Amino acid sequence: METLANGLKLIEINQPGLHTVNISVFVKTGSRFESRQENGISHFLEHMIFRGTSAHPTAFELNQAFERLGANVNGSTTPDSTEYSITLPSQSVITASSLLFEMITQPHFNEIDTERKIIIEEILEDFDEELRCVDIDTMSRQRIWYGNGLGASITGSIENVTAFDYDDVIRWYDTNYVAQNMIVCVSGNISDESLKSNLRSSWCSLKPGSRQTITPYVPLHKTAPTYPYLHIHKPGSQTQLRLAFLTPGLLDANYPVIEILLRLIDDGMSTPLHRRIFENLALAYNIGAELEAYEDTGVLNIDAQASHENISSIAGESLRIVAEVKDGLFTDDDLIKAKNRAIWDLESLSDFPGALNSWYGEQELYRPSRTPAQLTDRIIEITKDDVARMAASLFHPGNLIVTTVGTQSGRQQQQLEKALAMFGWRKTDGKGNK
């Protein structure tokens, strides 16, 4: 890694055995850094970046220029970062590198009203015909991270998106798209020295600016009461279920233990979540668990979608699985398999330049910088007791947020409450319905 004179961090990883190159640009901006009135502006700006430049004044011309080089340009916004990425043949990389720099640093912000309409259509995907939010991710995150930008919508509200104007876009761009708030990662077949020279001469021209800082997360029980169980009515043939457990963040020294804990629950068809709920009990076709992590906080989600009458049984069996892990009811072979699969996934990063860039970009943005080899060493050290202790700290009723979206009769909700009670959840903790 090299830090340029303006503070921009440039990471170059040469992989001469590959045929492709990935260039990714990370900006530390997202809903976490926005006020209520600003909510959605980072995502809005990401869309506007694609609207053209001086040399390529329309979105069509800009995309066509990338595609002629064998590249597709992608953008995404999360609560704490925005990423722009291209993967392309190595012989086109110098021209594509200049084009990506042009797109990000010389945007024209054309056709703002057209993009506004597109984003409103994107927002409406999460609402029903009465404009009630029926997106389980949004409704769960709002309660987990109450009062923090992490719990806010990435896209923002229709009201905010309708109100954003050119000046709002320029202000957010000028504040955040600066050298000290950005990281550029290039990996793949990049042995050509002229590419490295091109990168330095281009990106060193950005104004330095300053790095965004987070508002530290405060656990929800210290800020306001929340409903540990919320049901949102949505007609349909199935109901969605989410069991959410708050976790420490990426900066916690024991975060790798959480990653191994997740793999013991759900990492392949032989692990208990899939084997017991899908294979043995045939309760659901879609069932899985995943981590969502930030520097100071995170969440482990168990998600399922199934027939309405199966939801309480899925919740009960999922909670039995996590309780067994908490009690250390997994074998040494289970732990070895989980650790090996984690290590193999780290080793496979070298085969995918885009994934490798995401690894190093996120390292520099949010967590102590380390190599895949260093993380491998940490994984090897993890013991069965480490996992059981972490599971005990996470899997308890006071750390559980439950959300259902679909159709649940009064009897079915009572059955779900009974399944939660077997885990120690008490109805007196509260219940919400929408």
C-alpha positions as CSV (number, residue, x, y, z in Angstrom):
1,M,0.0,0.0,0.0
2,E,1.1,3.5,-0.8
3,T,-0.2,6.8,0.6
4,L,0.0,9.6,-2.0
5,A,0.9,13.1,-1.0
6,N,-2.8,14.2,-0.8
7,G,-3.5,11.3,1.6
8,L,-5.2,8.9,-0.8
9,K,-4.3,5.3,-0.2
10,L,-3.4,3.3,-3.3
11,I,-3.2,-0.5,-3.1
12,E,-1.7,-2.5,-5.9
13,I,-1.6,-6.3,-6.0
14,N,0.1,-7.9,-9.0
15,Q,-1.2,-11.3,-10.0
16,P,0.6,-12.1,-13.2
17,G,-1.1,-15.5,-13.6
18,L,-4.5,-13.9,-14.2
19,H,-6.0,-12.6,-17.4
20,T,-8.1,-9.8,-15.8
21,V,-7.7,-6.7,-13.7
22,N,-10.1,-5.2,-11.2
23,I,-10.0,-1.6,-10.2
24,S,-12.2,-0.6,-7.2
25,V,-12.6,2.8,-5.6
26,F,-14.0,3.0,-2.1
27,V,-15.5,6.2,-0.6
28,K,-16.3,6.4,3.1
29,T,-19.8,7.6,2.8
30,G,-23.2,6.1,3.3
31,S,-26.4,6.4,5.4
32,R,-24.3,6.1,8.6
33,F,-22.9,9.6,8.0
34,E,-26.2,11.3,7.1
35,S,-28.6,13.3,9.1
36,R,-32.3,12.6,8.9
37,Q,-32.7,15.3,6.3
38,E,-29.7,14.0,4.3
39,N,-30.7,10.4,4.5
40,G,-30.3,8.8,1.0
41,I,-27.9,11.5,-0.4
42,S,-24.9,9.1,-0.6
43,H,-27.0,6.6,-2.6
44,F,-28.4,9.4,-4.7
45,L,-24.9,10.7,-5.5
46,E,-23.7,7.2,-6.4
47,H,-26.5,7.1,-9.1
48,M,-25.6,10.6,-10.3
49,I,-21.9,9.7,-10.8
50,F,-22.9,7.5,-13.7
51,R,-24.7,10.3,-15.5
52,G,-21.8,11.4,-17.6
53,T,-18.6,13.6,-17.8
54,S,-17.3,16.3,-20.1
55,A,-15.8,13.8,-22.5
56,H,-18.7,11.4,-22.2
57,P,-21.7,13.7,-21.5
58,T,-24.4,11.0,-21.3
59,A,-24.8,7.8,-19.3
60,F,-25.1,5.9,-22.6
61,E,-21.8,7.3,-23.9
62,L,-20.0,6.6,-20.6
63,N,-21.2,3.0,-20.3
64,Q,-20.5,2.4,-24.0
65,A,-16.9,3.6,-23.5
66,F,-16.4,1.1,-20.7
67,E,-18.0,-1.7,-22.6
68,R,-15.8,-1.2,-25.6
69,L,-12.9,-1.9,-23.3
70,G,-14.4,-5.2,-22.1
71,A,-15.5,-3.7,-18.8
72,N,-18.8,-3.2,-17.0
73,V,-18.8,-0.5,-14.3
74,N,-20.7,-1.2,-11.1
75,G,-21.6,1.0,-8.2
76,S,-23.0,0.1,-4.8
77,T,-23.8,2.0,-1.5
78,T,-23.9,0.4,1.9
79,P,-24.5,2.1,5.3
80,D,-20.8,3.0,5.6
81,S,-19.2,3.0,2.1
82,T,-19.7,3.5,-1.6
83,E,-17.8,1.4,-4.1
84,Y,-17.2,1.7,-7.8
85,S,-15.6,-1.2,-9.6
86,I,-14.6,-2.5,-13.0
87,T,-13.2,-5.8,-14.1
88,L,-11.7,-6.1,-17.6
89,P,-9.0,-7.6,-19.7
90,S,-5.5,-6.6,-18.7
91,Q,-4.7,-5.1,-22.2
92,S,-7.4,-2.4,-21.7
93,V,-6.5,-1.5,-18.1
94,I,-4.7,1.8,-18.7
95,T,-7.5,3.4,-20.8
96,A,-10.1,2.0,-18.4
97,S,-8.2,3.3,-15.4
98,S,-8.3,6.8,-16.9
99,L,-12.0,6.5,-17.7
100,L,-12.9,5.4,-14.2
101,F,-10.9,8.3,-12.8
102,E,-12.8,10.7,-15.2
103,M,-16.2,9.3,-14.2
104,I,-15.5,9.7,-10.4
105,T,-13.7,13.0,-10.4
106,Q,-15.3,14.9,-13.3
107,P,-19.0,14.1,-13.1
108,H,-21.5,16.4,-14.8
109,F,-24.5,15.4,-12.7
110,N,-26.8,15.5,-15.7
111,E,-30.5,14.6,-15.7
112,I,-31.0,14.8,-12.0
113,D,-34.8,14.6,-12.4
114,T,-34.5,11.4,-14.5
115,E,-32.3,9.7,-11.8
116,R,-34.7,10.9,-9.1
117,K,-37.5,9.0,-10.8
118,I,-35.4,5.8,-11.1
119,I,-34.5,5.9,-7.4
120,I,-38.1,6.4,-6.3
121,E,-38.9,3.3,-8.3
122,E,-36.1,1.5,-6.4
123,I,-37.5,2.7,-3.0
124,L,-41.1,1.6,-3.9
125,E,-39.8,-2.0,-4.2
126,D,-39.8,-2.1,-0.4
127,F,-43.4,-0.8,0.0
128,D,-46.9,-2.2,-0.4
129,E,-49.8,-0.6,-2.2
130,E,-50.6,1.4,1.0
131,L,-47.0,2.7,1.1
132,R,-46.1,0.7,4.2
133,C,-42.6,-0.6,4.4
134,V,-42.7,-4.4,4.0
135,D,-38.9,-4.9,3.7
136,I,-37.8,-7.2,6.5
137,D,-34.2,-6.0,6.3
138,T,-35.2,-2.4,6.8
139,M,-37.6,-3.2,9.6
140,S,-35.1,-5.3,11.5
141,R,-32.2,-2.9,11.1
142,Q,-34.3,0.1,12.3
143,R,-34.8,-1.7,15.6
144,I,-31.3,-3.1,16.0
145,W,-29.6,0.2,15.4
146,Y,-32.3,2.6,16.7
147,G,-31.2,6.2,16.5
148,N,-28.0,5.5,14.5
149,G,-27.5,6.0,10.8
150,L,-26.9,2.2,10.5
151,G,-30.6,1.7,11.1
152,A,-31.6,4.2,8.4
153,S,-32.6,3.4,4.9
154,I,-29.7,3.4,2.4
155,T,-32.0,4.8,-0.3
156,G,-33.6,7.4,1.9
157,S,-37.3,8.3,1.9
158,I,-39.3,9.4,-1.1
159,E,-39.7,12.8,0.5
160,N,-35.9,13.2,0.8
161,V,-35.2,12.0,-2.7
162,T,-37.9,14.3,-4.1
163,A,-36.3,17.3,-2.2
164,F,-32.6,16.7,-3.2
165,D,-31.3,19.2,-5.6
166,Y,-28.1,19.9,-7.6
167,D,-26.6,21.9,-4.7
168,D,-27.2,19.0,-2.2
169,V,-25.4,16.7,-4.6
170,I,-22.5,19.0,-5.1
171,R,-22.1,19.7,-1.4
172,W,-22.0,16.0,-0.5
173,Y,-19.7,15.2,-3.3
174,D,-17.2,18.0,-2.4
175,T,-17.2,16.9,1.3
176,N,-16.8,13.2,0.7
177,Y,-15.1,12.5,-2.6
178,V,-11.7,13.7,-1.4
179,A,-8.3,11.9,-1.2
180,Q,-8.3,11.2,2.6
181,N,-11.8,9.7,2.4
182,M,-11.1,7.4,-0.5
183,I,-9.1,4.2,-1.3
184,V,-8.1,2.9,-4.7
185,C,-7.4,-0.8,-5.1
186,V,-6.0,-2.5,-8.2
187,S,-5.4,-6.2,-8.5
188,G,-4.8,-8.7,-11.2
189,N,-2.3,-8.8,-14.1
190,I,-0.8,-5.3,-13.5
191,S,2.9,-5.7,-14.2
192,D,2.8,-2.8,-16.7
193,E,4.7,0.0,-15.0
194,S,2.9,2.6,-17.1
195,L,-0.4,1.7,-15.3
196,K,1.2,2.4,-11.9
197,S,2.4,5.7,-13.2
198,N,-1.0,6.5,-14.6
199,L,-2.7,5.8,-11.3
200,R,-0.3,8.0,-9.3
201,S,-0.5,10.9,-11.7
202,S,-4.3,10.8,-11.9
203,W,-5.3,10.3,-8.3
204,C,-2.7,12.6,-6.7
205,S,-4.6,15.5,-8.2
206,L,-7.6,15.1,-5.8
207,K,-7.9,17.7,-3.0
208,P,-6.9,16.2,0.4
209,G,-10.1,16.8,2.4
210,S,-10.6,14.8,5.5
211,R,-11.8,11.3,6.6
212,Q,-15.4,10.8,7.7
213,T,-15.8,9.8,11.4
214,I,-18.6,7.6,12.7
215,T,-21.1,8.4,15.4
216,P,-20.4,5.5,17.8
217,Y,-23.2,3.0,18.2
218,V,-25.1,3.0,21.5
219,P,-27.0,-0.2,22.3
220,L,-30.7,0.3,21.7
221,H,-31.6,-0.4,25.4
222,K,-29.7,2.7,26.3
223,T,-31.6,4.9,23.9
224,A,-35.2,3.8,23.6
225,P,-37.4,0.8,24.1
226,T,-37.9,-1.5,21.1
227,Y,-40.1,-4.4,20.1
228,P,-38.2,-7.6,20.2
229,Y,-40.9,-9.2,18.1
230,L,-42.5,-7.2,15.2
231,H,-45.0,-8.6,12.7
232,I,-45.7,-6.7,9.5
233,H,-48.7,-7.9,7.5
234,K,-48.1,-8.6,3.8
235,P,-50.5,-10.8,1.8
236,G,-48.9,-13.7,0.0
237,S,-48.3,-17.4,0.1
238,Q,-45.3,-17.3,2.5
239,T,-44.0,-15.4,5.5
240,Q,-40.5,-14.2,6.0
241,L,-38.7,-14.7,9.3
242,R,-35.6,-13.0,10.6
243,L,-33.9,-13.8,13.9
244,A,-31.3,-11.1,14.6
245,F,-28.5,-11.2,17.2
246,L,-26.4,-8.1,17.8
247,T,-22.6,-8.8,17.6
248,P,-19.4,-6.9,18.3
249,G,-17.9,-5.1,15.3
250,L,-14.8,-5.6,13.0
251,L,-12.5,-3.9,15.4
252,D,-13.2,-6.4,18.2
253,A,-10.2,-8.7,18.6
254,N,-12.5,-11.7,18.7
255,Y,-14.5,-11.0,15.6
256,P,-12.9,-13.9,13.7
257,V,-14.5,-16.2,16.4
258,I,-17.9,-14.9,15.3
259,E,-17.1,-15.8,11.7
260,I,-16.3,-19.4,12.7
261,L,-19.5,-19.5,14.9
262,L,-21.5,-18.6,11.8
263,R,-19.9,-21.4,9.8
264,L,-20.8,-23.9,12.6
265,I,-24.5,-22.9,12.1
266,D,-24.7,-22.4,8.3
267,D,-21.8,-23.1,5.9
268,G,-22.9,-25.8,3.4
269,M,-25.6,-28.4,3.2
270,S,-24.2,-30.5,6.0
271,T,-24.3,-27.8,8.7
272,P,-27.3,-27.9,11.1
273,L,-29.4,-25.0,9.8
274,H,-29.7,-26.4,6.3
275,R,-29.6,-30.1,7.3
276,R,-32.3,-29.9,10.0
277,I,-34.7,-27.3,8.7
278,F,-34.4,-28.0,5.0
279,E,-33.2,-31.6,4.7
280,N,-34.8,-33.3,7.7
281,L,-37.9,-31.3,8.6
282,A,-38.7,-30.0,5.1
283,L,-39.9,-26.7,6.7
284,A,-38.4,-24.3,4.2
285,Y,-36.7,-24.0,0.8
286,N,-35.0,-20.7,1.7
287,I,-33.0,-20.8,5.0
288,G,-29.7,-19.3,5.8
289,A,-27.5,-17.2,8.1
290,E,-25.2,-14.3,7.5
291,L,-23.1,-11.6,9.2
292,E,-23.5,-7.9,8.6
293,A,-20.5,-6.1,10.2
294,Y,-19.2,-2.6,10.7
295,E,-16.2,-1.3,12.6
296,D,-18.0,-1.0,16.0
297,T,-21.0,-3.3,15.7
298,G,-22.6,-6.0,13.7
299,V,-25.5,-8.5,13.5
300,L,-25.9,-12.2,12.9
301,N,-29.1,-12.8,11.0
302,I,-30.9,-16.1,10.5
303,D,-33.4,-15.7,7.6
304,A,-36.1,-18.0,6.3
305,Q,-39.1,-17.8,4.0
306,A,-41.8,-20.5,4.2
307,S,-45.5,-21.3,4.5
308,H,-47.2,-19.3,7.2
309,E,-47.8,-22.3,9.4
310,N,-44.1,-23.3,9.4
311,I,-42.7,-20.1,10.8
312,S,-43.0,-21.0,14.5
313,S,-41.4,-24.4,13.9
314,I,-38.5,-22.8,12.0
315,A,-37.9,-20.3,14.7
316,G,-38.0,-23.0,17.4
317,E,-35.5,-25.3,15.6
318,S,-33.2,-22.4,14.7
319,L,-33.1,-21.3,18.3
320,R,-32.4,-24.9,19.4
321,I,-29.5,-24.9,17.0
322,V,-27.9,-21.8,18.4
323,A,-28.5,-22.9,22.0
324,E,-26.6,-26.2,21.2
325,V,-23.7,-24.2,19.9
326,K,-23.8,-22.1,23.0
327,D,-23.7,-25.2,25.1
328,G,-20.7,-26.5,23.2
329,L,-22.6,-29.3,21.5
330,F,-20.5,-29.5,18.4
331,T,-17.6,-31.8,17.7
332,D,-13.9,-31.1,17.3
333,D,-14.3,-32.2,13.7
334,D,-17.1,-29.7,13.2
335,L,-14.7,-26.9,14.3
336,I,-11.9,-28.2,12.2
337,K,-14.1,-28.2,9.1
338,A,-15.4,-24.7,9.8
339,K,-11.9,-23.3,10.3
340,N,-10.6,-25.1,7.2
341,R,-13.4,-23.8,5.0
342,A,-12.7,-20.2,6.3
343,I,-9.0,-20.6,5.5
344,W,-9.8,-22.0,2.0
345,D,-12.1,-19.1,1.3
346,L,-9.2,-16.7,2.3
347,E,-6.8,-18.5,0.0
348,S,-9.3,-18.3,-2.9
349,L,-9.3,-14.5,-2.8
350,S,-6.1,-14.7,-4.9
351,D,-8.2,-16.1,-7.8
352,F,-10.7,-13.2,-7.9
353,P,-9.2,-9.7,-8.2
354,G,-12.5,-8.1,-7.3
355,A,-12.9,-10.0,-4.1
356,L,-9.2,-9.3,-3.2
357,N,-9.8,-5.6,-3.7
358,S,-12.9,-5.7,-1.5
359,W,-10.8,-7.4,1.2
360,Y,-8.0,-4.9,1.2
361,G,-10.3,-1.8,0.6
362,E,-12.5,-2.7,3.6
363,Q,-9.4,-3.4,5.7
364,E,-8.1,0.1,5.1
365,L,-11.5,1.7,5.7
366,Y,-12.7,0.0,8.8
367,R,-10.5,-2.6,10.5
368,P,-6.9,-3.2,11.5
369,S,-4.9,-3.8,8.4
370,R,-3.9,-7.4,8.0
371,T,-3.2,-9.9,5.3
372,P,-5.2,-13.1,4.6
373,A,-2.2,-15.0,5.9
374,Q,-2.4,-13.1,9.2
375,L,-6.1,-13.8,9.6
376,T,-5.4,-17.4,8.8
377,D,-3.1,-17.6,11.8
378,R,-5.8,-16.1,14.0
379,I,-8.3,-18.6,12.8
380,I,-6.0,-21.5,13.5
381,E,-5.8,-20.4,17.2
382,I,-9.6,-20.5,17.7
383,T,-10.7,-23.1,20.2
384,K,-13.9,-24.8,21.0
385,D,-14.1,-22.8,24.3
386,D,-13.6,-19.6,22.3
387,V,-16.6,-20.4,20.2
388,A,-18.8,-21.4,23.1
389,R,-18.0,-18.3,25.1
390,M,-18.8,-16.1,22.1
391,A,-22.1,-18.0,21.5
392,A,-23.0,-17.5,25.1
393,S,-22.5,-13.7,24.8
394,L,-24.6,-13.5,21.7
395,F,-27.4,-16.1,21.9
396,H,-29.6,-15.0,24.8
397,P,-33.1,-13.6,24.7
398,G,-32.1,-10.1,25.6
399,N,-30.0,-9.9,22.4
400,L,-32.7,-11.3,20.1
401,I,-34.8,-9.2,17.7
402,V,-37.5,-11.1,15.8
403,T,-39.2,-9.8,12.6
404,T,-41.9,-11.5,10.5
405,V,-43.3,-10.1,7.2
406,G,-46.3,-11.9,5.7
407,T,-49.5,-13.4,7.0
408,Q,-49.6,-14.7,10.5
409,S,-52.9,-15.4,12.2
410,G,-53.4,-14.8,15.9
411,R,-52.9,-18.5,16.6
412,Q,-49.7,-18.6,14.5
413,Q,-48.3,-15.6,16.3
414,Q,-49.0,-17.3,19.6
415,Q,-47.2,-20.4,18.4
416,L,-44.2,-18.2,17.4
417,E,-44.2,-16.6,20.9
418,K,-44.3,-20.0,22.4
419,A,-41.2,-21.0,20.4
420,L,-39.5,-17.8,21.5
421,A,-40.4,-18.5,25.1
422,M,-38.6,-21.8,24.9
423,F,-35.5,-19.7,24.3
424,G,-36.2,-17.6,27.3
425,W,-38.0,-14.7,25.6
426,R,-40.8,-13.3,27.6
427,K,-44.0,-11.8,26.1
428,T,-43.8,-9.0,28.7
429,D,-40.7,-7.7,26.8
430,G,-43.2,-6.3,24.3
431,K,-44.7,-7.0,20.9
432,G,-45.5,-4.9,17.9
433,N,-47.8,-5.3,15.0
434,K,-48.2,-3.4,11.8
